[in-house]
Amino acid sequence: MSGRRPNTTPELEPFGLHIRALRKAANLSQEEVAHRAEMDRGYLSGIENGKRNPTLTQLLKLAKGLEVNLVDLINYGE
């Protein structure tokens, strides 16, 4: 059995961890980022937990909320 959390998508977990790291590095709460990104906090939580696969529109909003450019948002390595 893997260490994966239930109901997560393995391909999305590294991205979610990257988003969480960016948020924490900026010393922002999920609530603050969600407000800035004009998205629901629960949706952001789902992204961070590897449960949501955001659309391009959501990624653009998330980059705005985290105050990073889109390339830095999606360039998280392997």
Backbone as a printed PyTorch tensor [residue, N CA C, xyz], in Angstrom:
tensor([[[  0.8450,  -1.1950,   0.0000],
         [  0.0000,   0.0000,   0.0000],
         [  0.8770,   1.2390,   0.0000]],

        [[  0.5220,   2.2110,  -0.8080],
         [  1.3030,   3.4440,  -0.9060],
         [  0.9360,   4.4010,   0.2230]],

        [[  1.7300,   5.4730,   0.3550],
         [  1.4640,   6.4770,   1.3610],
         [  0.4870,   7.5390,   0.8790]],

        [[ -0.1340,   7.2780,  -0.2610],
         [ -1.0640,   8.2310,  -0.8670],
         [ -2.3080,   8.4070,  -0.0010]],

        [[ -2.7880,   9.6400,   0.0610],
         [ -4.0340,   9.9210,   0.7920],
         [ -5.2190,   9.4020,  -0.0170]],

        [[ -6.2620,   8.9370,   0.6560],
         [ -7.4520,   8.4710,  -0.0720],
         [ -8.0330,   9.5780,  -0.9500]],

        [[ -8.5760,   9.1860,  -2.0960],
         [ -9.2610,  10.0940,  -3.0100],
         [ -8.3490,  11.1240,  -3.6690]],

        [[ -7.0530,  10.8340,  -3.7210],
         [ -6.1570,  11.7390,  -4.4190],
         [ -5.7750,  11.1210,  -5.7610]],

        [[ -5.2990,  11.9490,  -6.6530],
         [ -4.8200,  11.4850,  -7.9460],
         [ -3.3030,  11.5780,  -7.9120]],

        [[ -2.5980,  10.4510,  -8.0810],
         [ -1.1360,  10.4670,  -7.9370],
         [ -0.4380,  11.5220,  -8.7830]],

        [[ -0.9160,  11.7630,  -9.9900],
         [ -0.2830,  12.7510, -10.8670],
         [ -0.4640,  14.1820, -10.3650]],

        [[ -1.4920,  14.4080,  -9.5680],
         [ -1.7760,  15.7650,  -9.0960],
         [ -1.1350,  16.0720,  -7.7480]],

        [[ -0.7120,  15.0440,  -7.0230],
         [ -0.1430,  15.2660,  -5.6960],
         [  1.1010,  16.1540,  -5.7060]],

        [[  2.0940,  15.9250,  -6.5950],
         [  3.2740,  16.8050,  -6.5890],
         [  2.9220,  18.2620,  -6.8900]],

        [[  1.9740,  18.4690,  -7.7940],
         [  1.5500,  19.8370,  -8.0960],
         [  0.9180,  20.4830,  -6.8660]],

        [[  0.0630,  19.7460,  -6.1980],
         [ -0.5760,  20.2680,  -4.9880],
         [  0.4300,  20.6260,  -3.9090]],

        [[  1.4300,  19.7830,  -3.7370],
         [  2.4790,  20.0730,  -2.7550],
         [  3.2610,  21.3190,  -3.1470]],

        [[  3.4820,  21.4970,  -4.4460],
         [  4.1660,  22.6970,  -4.9410],
         [  3.3410,  23.9550,  -4.6420]],

        [[  2.0480,  23.8840,  -4.8940],
         [  1.1720,  25.0340,  -4.6160],
         [  1.1880,  25.3650,  -3.1330]],

        [[  1.0930,  24.3390,  -2.2960],
         [  1.1330,  24.5570,  -0.8460],
         [  2.4590,  25.2010,  -0.4490]],

        [[  3.5630,  24.7340,  -1.0070],
         [  4.8760,  25.2970,  -0.6790],
         [  4.9720,  26.7640,  -1.1030]],

        [[  4.4650,  27.0890,  -2.2830],
         [  4.4530,  28.4900,  -2.7260],
         [  3.6370,  29.3560,  -1.7730]],

        [[  2.4880,  28.8340,  -1.3790],
         [  1.6090,  29.5930,  -0.4690],
         [  2.2950,  29.8210,   0.8740]],

        [[  2.9000,  28.7690,   1.4090],
         [  3.5510,  28.8930,   2.7200],
         [  4.7830,  29.7830,   2.6410]],

        [[  5.5170,  29.7020,   1.5300],
         [  6.6890,  30.5660,   1.3570],
         [  6.2900,  32.0360,   1.3320]],

        [[  5.0920,  32.3060,   0.8330],
         [  4.5790,  33.6760,   0.7990],
         [  3.8900,  34.0490,   2.1110]],

        [[  3.8690,  33.0980,   3.0510],
         [  3.2470,  33.3100,   4.3640],
         [  1.7760,  33.7140,   4.2340]],

        [[  1.0560,  32.9840,   3.3690],
         [ -0.3600,  33.2630,   3.1240],
         [ -1.2070,  32.0820,   3.5530]],

        [[ -2.3900,  32.3750,   4.0330],
         [ -3.3460,  31.3200,   4.3630],
         [ -4.0960,  30.9020,   3.1010]],

        [[ -4.7290,  29.7470,   3.1640],
         [ -5.5750,  29.3300,   2.0430],
         [ -6.6650,  30.3620,   1.8070]],

        [[ -7.2100,  30.8850,   2.8670],
         [ -8.2710,  31.8840,   2.7620],
         [ -7.7880,  33.1150,   1.9960]],

        [[ -6.5900,  33.5910,   2.3120],
         [ -6.0490,  34.7750,   1.6350],
         [ -5.8160,  34.5150,   0.1480]],

        [[ -5.2000,  33.3840,  -0.1590],
         [ -4.9280,  33.0630,  -1.5620],
         [ -6.2300,  32.8840,  -2.3240]],

        [[ -7.1710,  32.1840,  -1.7300],
         [ -8.4620,  31.9620,  -2.3870],
         [ -9.1570,  33.2870,  -2.6690]],

        [[ -9.1200,  34.1940,  -1.7190],
         [ -9.7390,  35.5090,  -1.9140],
         [ -9.0660,  36.2490,  -3.0700]],

        [[ -7.7350,  36.2830,  -3.0570],
         [ -6.9870,  36.9660,  -4.1190],
         [ -7.2310,  36.3250,  -5.4860]],

        [[ -7.3860,  34.9890,  -5.4810],
         [ -7.5600,  34.2530,  -6.7340],
         [ -9.0200,  34.1640,  -7.1640]],

        [[ -9.8970,  34.7220,  -6.3540],
         [-11.3370,  34.6830,  -6.6380],
         [-11.8240,  33.2450,  -6.8450]],

        [[-11.4230,  32.3840,  -5.8910],
         [-11.8800,  30.9930,  -5.9220],
         [-12.2730,  30.5780,  -4.5100]],

        [[-13.0030,  29.5120,  -4.4360],
         [-13.4390,  28.9870,  -3.1520],
         [-12.2490,  28.3800,  -2.4120]],

        [[-12.1810,  28.6040,  -1.1080],
         [-11.0940,  28.0470,  -0.3140],
         [-11.0850,  26.5220,  -0.3850]],

        [[-12.2510,  25.9130,  -0.4220],
         [-12.3430,  24.4620,  -0.5240],
         [-11.7620,  23.9350,  -1.8240]],

        [[-11.9340,  24.6920,  -2.8950],
         [-11.3620,  24.3070,  -4.1890],
         [ -9.8420,  24.3630,  -4.1130]],

        [[ -9.3060,  25.4290,  -3.5090],
         [ -7.8660,  25.5530,  -3.3310],
         [ -7.3340,  24.3970,  -2.4820]],

        [[ -8.0350,  24.0680,  -1.4340],
         [ -7.6460,  22.9410,  -0.5940],
         [ -7.5970,  21.6510,  -1.4150]],

        [[ -8.5800,  21.4650,  -2.2740],
         [ -8.6060,  20.2920,  -3.1410],
         [ -7.4150,  20.2380,  -4.0790]],

        [[ -6.9920,  21.3920,  -4.5840],
         [ -5.7990,  21.4410,  -5.4380],
         [ -4.5750,  21.0310,  -4.6310]],

        [[ -4.4280,  21.6320,  -3.4510],
         [ -3.2620,  21.3420,  -2.6160],
         [ -3.2180,  19.8780,  -2.1810]],

        [[ -4.3590,  19.2650,  -2.0510],
         [ -4.4300,  17.8710,  -1.6050],
         [ -4.4440,  16.8630,  -2.7490]],

        [[ -4.2720,  17.3310,  -3.9810],
         [ -4.2220,  16.4280,  -5.1200],
         [ -5.5630,  15.8380,  -5.5040]],

        [[ -6.6410,  16.5040,  -5.1230],
         [ -7.9870,  16.0200,  -5.4230],
         [ -8.6500,  16.7700,  -6.5720]],

        [[ -8.0890,  17.9100,  -6.9520],
         [ -8.6610,  18.7450,  -8.0140],
         [ -7.6570,  18.9370,  -9.1310]],

        [[ -8.1610,  18.9330, -10.3560],
         [ -7.3450,  19.1640, -11.5410],
         [ -7.7990,  20.5060, -12.1250]],

        [[ -7.0940,  21.5910, -11.7750],
         [ -7.5580,  22.9230, -12.1740],
         [ -7.4570,  23.1790, -13.6680]],

        [[ -8.3880,  23.9680, -14.1700],
         [ -8.3860,  24.3930, -15.5700],
         [ -7.3500,  25.4990, -15.7540]],

        [[ -7.0890,  25.8520, -16.9930],
         [ -6.1710,  26.9470, -17.2780],
         [ -6.6630,  28.2390, -16.6260]],

        [[ -7.9440,  28.4830, -16.6840],
         [ -8.5130,  29.6780, -16.0590],
         [ -8.2170,  29.6940, -14.5650]],

        [[ -8.3990,  28.5420, -13.9080],
         [ -8.1240,  28.4570, -12.4720],
         [ -6.6340,  28.6250, -12.1870]],

        [[ -5.7760,  28.0940, -13.0580],
         [ -4.3360,  28.2580, -12.8720],
         [ -3.9290,  29.7210, -12.9800]],

        [[ -4.5110,  30.4360, -13.9340],
         [ -4.2200,  31.8650, -14.0700],
         [ -4.6550,  32.6300, -12.8250]],

        [[ -5.8160,  32.3000, -12.2940],
         [ -6.3000,  32.9440, -11.0700],
         [ -5.3990,  32.6080,  -9.8870]],

        [[ -4.9810,  31.3480,  -9.8270],
         [ -4.1190,  30.9160,  -8.7310],
         [ -2.7680,  31.6210,  -8.7870]],

        [[ -2.2110,  31.7690,  -9.9740],
         [ -0.9480,  32.5030, -10.1220],
         [ -1.1180,  33.9380,  -9.6240]],

        [[ -2.2390,  34.5420,  -9.9620],
         [ -2.5250,  35.9000,  -9.4880],
         [ -2.6110,  35.9250,  -7.9610]],

        [[ -3.3070,  34.9610,  -7.4010],
         [ -3.4750,  34.9070,  -5.9490],
         [ -2.1710,  34.6850,  -5.2060]],

        [[ -1.2600,  33.9420,  -5.8110],
         [  0.0340,  33.6770,  -5.1910],
         [  1.0950,  34.7050,  -5.5830]],

        [[  0.7230,  35.6000,  -6.5050],
         [  1.6300,  36.6330,  -7.0100],
         [  2.8890,  36.0250,  -7.6250]],

        [[  2.6780,  35.0070,  -8.4610],
         [  3.7570,  34.3940,  -9.2400],
         [  3.3070,  34.3470, -10.6910]],

        [[  4.2600,  34.1790, -11.6070],
         [  3.8270,  34.0510, -12.9940],
         [  3.4330,  32.5950, -13.2590]],

        [[  2.6980,  32.3860, -14.3150],
         [  2.1590,  31.0640, -14.6200],
         [  3.2620,  30.0320, -14.7950]],

        [[  4.3710,  30.4220, -15.4090],
         [  5.4750,  29.4890, -15.6150],
         [  5.9950,  28.9720, -14.2720]],

        [[  6.1820,  29.8570, -13.3050],
         [  6.6520,  29.4320, -11.9860],
         [  5.6230,  28.5630, -11.2670]],

        [[  4.3690,  28.8030, -11.5480],
         [  3.3090,  28.0170, -10.9250],
         [  3.3340,  26.5740, -11.4130]],

        [[  3.5510,  26.3900, -12.7020],
         [  3.4570,  25.0330, -13.2490],
         [  4.8120,  24.3570, -13.4350]],

        [[  5.8980,  25.0730, -13.2120],
         [  7.2280,  24.4870, -13.3570],
         [  7.7090,  24.0170, -11.9910]],

        [[  7.3280,  22.7990, -11.6520],
         [  7.6720,  22.2770, -10.3230],
         [  8.5210,  21.0190, -10.3730]],

        [[  9.0590,  20.6800, -11.5410],
         [  9.9480,  19.5330, -11.6540],
         [  9.2090,  18.2150, -11.6280]],

        [[  9.9800,  17.1800, -11.4340],
         [  9.3990,  15.8400, -11.4510],
         [  9.2070,  15.3160, -10.0600]]])
